[in-house]
Amino acid sequence: MCSGCIRPSEPEVGGQTAEPSLLRQRDFALFISGRAISEIGSRITREGLPIVAILLTGATAPALGVMAAVSALPYVFMGPLSGVLADRRHRRPILIAADLARAALLLTIPASALMHVLSFVQILAVAFLAGALTVTFRVADQAWLPGFVSRSRLSEGNGYIGAASGVGEFVGPSAMGALIQWLGAPLAIAFDAFSYLASALSLWAVRKPEQTPEPGGGREPALSDAIEALGKVRSHPLLGPIFLTLAVQALFGGFFEALYEIYALRTLHLNPFALGLLITSGGLGALAAAPLVGRITRRFGLGPTLIGTTLLQGVVDLLIPAAGGPFIIAFSFLFTAQVAGDFLGTIFEIGEVTLRQSITPDAWLGRVNGSMNFASGIMGMAGALVGGLLGGIAGGHPAFYISALGMGASALFLAVSAVRRQRHPVGVDMASFE
């Protein structure tokens, strides 16, 4: 137990409350509707941009590794600084501005393709800038949610966000495959631009006023603030192990980001539509997991749930390099890995984010989230580069075996820490942030 923590009321433990569902509140319904639309578009771009690079510029495995690393690079320097920004400014305007900027940026892909001037360098630039805007949005979003839904309903709010992500993963990739087949890869990216416009509109329509940021985020230079937050996160008995776990998961997850599309298309000889269906199947796992998080954490405890899902994720990931042979066998292995992997990953993410948000004082939410994104970004970039090089030298199978083992091993940081004893999210830890 961390010193200075205040336990929340018991209904928060399972993410359930006697109050009406958040979906019956106008502002939350608007927010989550816009989020679901933008998640669909984001999945189209996340999976479609590498396909654009493969089909239109002939990108190889090392090139895709560079692309994944460039996408992760903004998390390294923008993560901590975005956290400082989110603690010094109102967070909802940051979210709206990031959505509008992403929409404008992504429209340059189909515009350049129609003019026959699209290049791999431009794709890299778009991936980099979109990554910078995404980390800015993500840090501010996770800091904004506790004030938007109240801390007593964090588990429920994060559960609906997880469900929206599942909807995006279920609908987006299959739509991506179909759009690429019918319209071509560049034009498929345009849908994501319009989805960000829908997200910005839904956030603009929210009526609930945002609380004025507390002064604690504005007394030091931005870089000093960011460095101080990293130190507090690393030394915290609960946030520190989570920080290390996310870093290792990002390192080995970078292999996946760099190699999955080219592995499926060139090694297993799947077509873009089949690849879209595979990634879509992961949304089924996420949708199934989101409403079960409260029940699972009540049954096993939050800490054991985070450890168990991480270990099982490593086991499930072994199915990816084991795929091969006839189409139906390869497809079945990857299908199972996608559904089970997203089921486990959604449970872990909702539990981890809820624990993080419940511990952190309002004045530090942005910087703590920025620190976590920094860990994921720098290690994800390294993993993408190493994975791309390893894939180019030894092929996808050895790289994915290493990735699976590394993902499972990341649970050790949680298993040997105070996280394993957490039965449910604890309250705000003021002492560690004074």
Beta strands, then each sheet from edge to edge (+ up, - down):
end
